[in-house]
């Protein structure tokens, strides 16, 4: 019973960390993502959502980092499912990408601008 509950908790934390991590990446990508989405024909509604997320970039990043760290702790205390580990790995990648976005944005902008 305790093992099952820990698996559910770590799975829920992993899912929340994945969603907030993706939101943090979207909030951090103020220049590259709009260029790419605009090239693909995205509408004004998507850009409004990105602008709204940009206002909450730091709180989203902090919340997602806390959720992912807590999920890893729960996962390692009581081994969860393999799918939870995969979700946690992807969430960790999202959080790391959002945290390092300032260093990644300039090279990505150069790539996008040269391939237009």
SULRADA-V324808 format. One record per backbone hydrogen bond with DSSP energy under -0.5 kcal/mol. CO is the residue of the C=O (numbers start at 1). NH is the residue of the N-H. If there is no record, write none. Layout:
CO/NH + CO/NH
//
This chain:
1/5 + 2/6 + 3/7 + 4/8 + 5/9 + 6/10 + 7/11 + 8/12 + 9/13 + 10/14 + 11/15 + 12/16 + 13/17 + 14/18 + 15/19 + 16/20 + 17/21 + 18/22 + 19/23 + 20/24 + 21/25 + 22/26 + 23/27 + 24/28 + 25/29 + 28/30 + 31/35 + 32/36 + 33/37 + 34/38 + 35/39 + 36/40 + 37/42 + 38/41 + 43/46 + 43/47 + 44/48 + 45/49 + 46/50 + 47/51 + 48/52 + 49/53 + 50/54 + 51/55 + 52/55 + 53/56 + 54/57 + 56/60 + 57/61 + 58/62 + 59/63 + 60/64 + 61/65 + 62/66 + 63/67 + 64/68 + 65/69 + 66/70 + 67/71 + 68/72 + 69/73 + 70/74 + 71/75 + 72/76 + 73/77 + 74/78 + 81/85 + 82/86 + 83/87 + 84/88 + 85/89 + 86/90 + 87/91 + 88/92 + 89/93 + 90/94 + 91/95 + 92/96 + 93/97 + 94/98 + 95/99 + 96/100 + 98/101 + 100/103 + 100/104 + 101/105 + 102/106 + 103/107 + 104/108 + 105/109 + 106/110 + 107/111 + 108/112 + 109/113 + 110/114 + 111/115 + 113/116
//
